[in-house]
Amino acid sequence: MIVAETNRLLILKFTLKDAAFFLELVNSPNWIKYIGDRNIKTVKAAEERIQEGHLKSYQSTGFGFYKLLLKAENNKSIGTCGLIKRDTLDDVDIGFAMLPDYEGIGIGYEASKEVIKLAKQQFKLKRLVAIVNPNNKKSIKLVEKLVFTFEKHVKPFADDEELLLFAKTL
């Protein structure tokens, strides 16, 4: 089911059939470096994560992380962008990640603009946040280009790694 479409992308909900792609994505170098190792090492573990994360989020909030398909490459799965309501944050968080070959070519910006539009128009959200590893200069640049403003340092996860929290009023 297509959630949204841009000039270059189809934005769809994840299904269990996306487990192999999700496994590749969460084990890509920049995911490991900036988001963290989620210890998803098999297709079965990826299916479980999609079931417990993505599918539950769609059911409980109406939104979640979406898969990005590149139209120019026969609708190849190349990344993710979406919304998540984390228990440790007051506001809904936007996030994104691409396979290495698709980083730095504007896909994150294009997908994020569309997801922000969904957040405002479909889900009636008034504010979004983005949490970013302070060493991830490309993601910081992207959230700033999306007109998010730095607010504070946060430790939203059990590993106590301090992240930067940016926010945007919709």
Secondary structure, DSSP 8 states (H G I E B T S, - for coil): -EEEE-SSEEEEE--GGGHHHHHHHHTSHHIIIII------SHHHHHHHIIIIIIHHHHHHS--EEEEEEGGGTSEEEEEEEEE--TTSSSEEEEEEE-GGGTTSSHHHHHHHHHHHHHHHTS--SEEEEEE-TT-HHHHHHHHHTT-EEEEEE--STT---EEEEEEE-
